Amino acid sequence: MGKERGTCGTMLKAVALSSAVLFSFAADGQQAGKLRISRSSLRFVSDAPMERIEATTTEADGILDVNERSFAIQIPMRTFEGFNSPLQREHFNENYLEVDVFPNAIFKGRIIEAADMGKFATYRVRAKGNLSVHGVERERIIECLVVVNSEGVRLTSTFDIVLADHDIRVPRVVQQKVSPRTEVSVDLLFATNAGHK
């Protein structure tokens, strides 16, 4: 009973956090100097000795404040598609990421460098913030390429996530098929007048 109550409490906290982040996206997207994601592509690759797993999503949501250089990005984990079989996707969602309890990954922080995102240019910058995956938050500094043009602000990056850093446990029987380190590629376009998805 105690364990069930703890799991329920964790689930309610995760849902409340996701709701709060989404509410802030909706509110902040209306303010001057704040751009919302209008197009997104995220891909992860697990390259283990016996199997390579790839999956993608285009369902990220988020806000970039070009004046403060701050951002908040949310990725619904259940929207990833690809994998090598439907069963593999089910294991990803239910056993490893536990998406019913932790439905979203969230990265919230600030771009360190003083890039002027009000004029057309290309910048190599670092995004510093807290990355939450599987309900476990870690501070990260991630190198990004930012291109400002007539479409808006496009941010691309490739970085690794260590599963153990976010308490994602892989059973010994499949450790040759699931890499302990996953490569993530991100391509986000922030724009004015970005419609809701």
C-alpha positions as CSV (number, residue, x, y, z in Angstrom):
1,M,0.0,0.0,0.0
2,G,2.8,2.4,0.9
3,K,4.6,1.7,-2.4
4,E,1.4,2.3,-4.4
5,R,0.8,5.6,-2.5
6,G,4.4,6.7,-3.3
7,T,4.0,5.8,-7.0
8,C,0.7,7.7,-7.2
9,G,2.3,10.7,-5.5
10,T,5.2,10.6,-8.0
11,M,2.7,10.4,-10.9
12,L,0.7,13.3,-9.6
13,K,3.8,15.4,-9.2
14,A,5.0,14.6,-12.7
15,V,1.5,15.4,-14.2
16,A,1.4,18.7,-12.2
17,L,4.9,19.7,-13.4
18,S,4.0,18.9,-17.0
19,S,0.8,20.9,-16.7
20,A,2.6,23.8,-15.2
21,V,5.2,23.9,-17.9
22,L,2.5,23.7,-20.7
23,F,0.6,26.5,-19.0
24,S,3.7,28.7,-18.9
25,F,4.3,27.9,-22.6
26,A,0.8,29.1,-23.6
27,A,1.1,32.2,-21.5
28,D,4.7,33.1,-22.3
29,G,4.2,32.6,-26.1
30,Q,1.9,35.7,-26.2
31,Q,4.6,38.1,-24.8
32,A,6.9,40.3,-26.8
33,G,10.3,38.9,-27.5
34,K,9.3,35.3,-26.9
35,L,9.2,32.8,-29.7
36,R,7.5,29.5,-29.7
37,I,8.6,26.3,-31.4
38,S,6.9,26.1,-34.8
39,R,8.9,23.1,-36.2
40,S,10.8,20.4,-34.4
41,S,12.7,17.2,-35.0
42,L,14.4,15.1,-32.3
43,R,16.1,11.8,-32.9
44,F,17.8,9.4,-30.5
45,V,20.1,6.6,-31.4
46,S,21.1,3.7,-29.2
47,D,24.1,1.9,-30.9
48,A,24.8,-1.3,-28.9
49,P,27.0,-4.2,-30.0
50,M,24.1,-6.4,-31.1
51,E,21.5,-3.8,-32.1
52,R,21.0,-0.2,-33.3
53,I,17.8,1.5,-32.2
54,E,16.5,4.8,-33.7
55,A,13.4,6.8,-33.0
56,T,12.2,10.3,-33.8
57,T,9.5,12.8,-32.8
58,T,8.3,16.1,-34.2
59,E,6.1,17.0,-31.2
60,A,8.4,19.2,-29.1
61,D,6.9,22.3,-27.6
62,G,8.6,25.3,-26.0
63,I,9.5,28.9,-25.7
64,L,12.6,31.0,-26.4
65,D,13.0,34.5,-24.9
66,V,15.3,36.2,-27.3
67,N,15.9,39.1,-24.9
68,E,16.8,37.1,-21.8
69,R,18.2,34.2,-23.9
70,S,16.2,31.8,-21.8
71,F,14.2,28.8,-22.9
72,A,11.9,26.0,-21.8
73,I,11.4,22.9,-24.0
74,Q,9.2,19.9,-23.4
75,I,9.2,16.6,-25.3
76,P,6.3,14.1,-24.9
77,M,8.2,10.8,-24.8
78,R,5.3,8.7,-26.0
79,T,5.4,10.4,-29.4
80,F,8.7,8.9,-30.5
81,E,8.3,6.6,-33.5
82,G,10.7,4.3,-35.3
83,F,12.3,1.5,-33.3
84,N,12.8,-2.0,-34.7
85,S,9.5,-3.4,-33.7
86,P,6.2,-2.5,-31.9
87,L,7.4,-4.6,-28.9
88,Q,10.6,-2.6,-28.7
89,R,8.6,0.6,-28.6
90,E,6.4,-0.8,-25.9
91,H,9.4,-1.7,-23.8
92,F,10.9,1.8,-24.3
93,N,7.7,3.4,-23.1
94,E,6.6,1.1,-20.3
95,N,9.8,-0.5,-18.9
96,Y,12.6,2.0,-19.4
97,L,11.0,5.5,-19.6
98,E,7.8,4.7,-17.6
99,V,6.0,7.3,-19.6
100,D,2.7,6.9,-17.7
101,V,4.5,8.2,-14.7
102,F,7.1,10.5,-16.4
103,P,5.3,11.6,-19.7
104,N,7.8,14.4,-20.7
105,A,11.4,15.2,-20.9
106,I,12.0,18.9,-20.1
107,F,15.0,21.1,-20.7
108,K,14.9,24.6,-19.1
109,G,17.7,27.1,-18.9
110,R,19.6,29.9,-20.6
111,I,22.0,30.4,-23.4
112,I,25.3,31.4,-21.9
113,E,26.8,33.5,-24.7
114,A,25.6,37.0,-25.4
115,A,24.3,36.3,-28.9
116,D,22.1,39.0,-30.4
117,M,19.1,37.0,-31.7
118,G,17.5,40.2,-33.1
119,K,19.7,40.2,-36.2
120,F,20.4,37.7,-38.9
121,A,23.6,35.8,-38.0
122,T,25.0,32.3,-37.1
123,Y,26.2,31.7,-33.5
124,R,27.9,28.8,-31.8
125,V,26.6,28.9,-28.2
126,R,26.2,26.8,-25.1
127,A,22.8,26.2,-23.5
128,K,23.0,25.7,-19.7
129,G,20.1,24.3,-17.8
130,N,18.3,21.5,-16.1
131,L,17.5,18.4,-18.2
132,S,14.8,16.2,-16.7
133,V,14.4,12.7,-18.2
134,H,12.5,9.9,-16.4
135,G,11.8,12.3,-13.6
136,V,15.5,12.8,-12.8
137,E,16.9,16.3,-13.3
138,R,20.6,16.9,-14.2
139,E,22.4,20.2,-14.9
140,R,23.8,20.1,-18.4
141,I,25.8,22.4,-20.7
142,I,25.1,21.6,-24.3
143,E,26.8,23.1,-27.3
144,C,24.4,24.4,-30.0
145,L,24.4,26.1,-33.4
146,V,21.9,29.0,-33.6
147,V,20.9,30.4,-37.0
148,V,18.8,33.6,-37.0
149,N,17.1,34.3,-40.3
150,S,13.7,35.3,-41.8
151,E,12.1,32.1,-40.6
152,G,13.0,32.7,-37.0
153,V,15.7,31.2,-34.7
154,R,16.8,27.7,-35.6
155,L,18.7,25.8,-32.9
156,T,20.5,22.5,-33.7
157,S,22.6,20.3,-31.4
158,T,23.8,16.7,-30.9
159,F,24.7,15.4,-27.4
160,D,24.7,12.2,-25.4
161,I,22.5,11.1,-22.5
162,V,23.8,8.5,-20.1
163,L,20.9,6.3,-19.1
164,A,22.2,5.7,-15.6
165,D,22.3,9.5,-14.9
166,H,18.5,9.4,-15.1
167,D,17.9,6.2,-13.3
168,I,17.0,4.3,-16.4
169,R,17.8,0.7,-15.8
170,V,18.5,-1.8,-18.6
171,P,18.0,-5.5,-17.7
172,R,21.2,-7.5,-17.9
173,V,19.6,-9.8,-20.5
174,V,19.4,-7.0,-23.1
175,Q,22.5,-5.0,-22.2
176,Q,24.1,-6.0,-25.5
177,K,21.1,-4.6,-27.4
178,V,20.6,-1.3,-25.5
179,S,23.5,1.1,-25.3
180,P,24.1,2.7,-21.9
181,R,24.7,6.0,-23.7
182,T,22.2,7.4,-26.2
183,E,23.0,10.0,-28.8
184,V,20.3,12.8,-29.2
185,S,20.0,15.1,-32.2
186,V,17.8,18.2,-31.9
187,D,16.6,20.6,-34.6
188,L,14.2,23.3,-33.4
189,L,12.7,26.3,-35.1
190,F,11.4,29.1,-32.9
191,A,9.2,31.7,-34.7
192,T,6.7,34.4,-34.0
193,N,3.1,33.6,-34.7
194,A,3.8,29.9,-34.2
195,G,0.5,28.1,-34.0
196,H,-0.4,25.5,-31.5
197,K,0.2,21.9,-32.6
